[in-house]
Amino acid sequence: MTIAMKIKNYFEDWSKFEISWLVISTVVMIGLSVAWGDNLMALISGITGVIGVVLCAKGKISTYFFATINVTLYAYICWGNNLYGEVMLNSLYFLPMNVVGFLLWRKNKGDSGDIICRKLTPKQIGMMISGLTIAVFIYWKFLVYLGGNLALIDAMTTIVSVVALILQVTRYAEQWLLWIVVNITSIIMWILLLGSDTSAVTMVVMWGAYLLNSIYGYYNWVKLSKEEAIA
């Protein structure tokens, strides 16, 4: 099979909206980064991040290839801004969890090649919210002790991201609700850093794209989970 045929087969079940969203978000990311003179590392991190989350919304296992590049570069960028919670989250958690996610998704693919989605029960959602609240408070105090920048926002994005990724690798649709919280909080965090770091503009655009994708991701995963229930 030729490369062209493989690419055609890969996008066979994609809607025009999904293909357009992937192309437009990537082009906008590149255009704005060049126009505002952002550094190359931030640009590559942003592009791979956007591609990764779009693939995740589609339930494509290839999301983990792009996610690995994204989190590696993003951790370095956060280190330069004293966002220690984000550094630890991406380097010590996201990187190894990408391997775990790849292995788990590979074992739980449907006939179409996309992963099989599921949903949390109301009881599980209640327990999750309670645990998140306690964990964010504790980690916030820890980051304040370390002297980190924007400690409360950093703590929220870190803890909620930890739980969201667990839900992602275990294929729960509610991961997207948590990613929406992470996206909004991260946008605020990088807006506050505008003017102090050349990567900030690209990061705002990247997290904005993540936010829009998370809304669509939740819609698509709920639809996929219902289709699996019927099947």
Buried (B, 14 or more C-beta within 10 A) or exposed (E): EEEEEEEEEEEEEBEEEBEEBBEEBBEBBBEBBEEEEBBEBBBBBBBBBBBBBBBBBBBBBBBBBBBBBBBBBBBBBBBEBBBBBBBBBBBEBBBEBBEBBBEBBEEBBBEEEBBBBBBBEEEEEEEBEEEBEEBBEEBBEBBEEEEBBBBBBBBBBBBBBBBBBBBBBBBBBBBBBBBBBBBBBBBBBBEEBEEEBBBBBBBBBBBBBBBBBBBBBBEBBBEBBEEBEEE
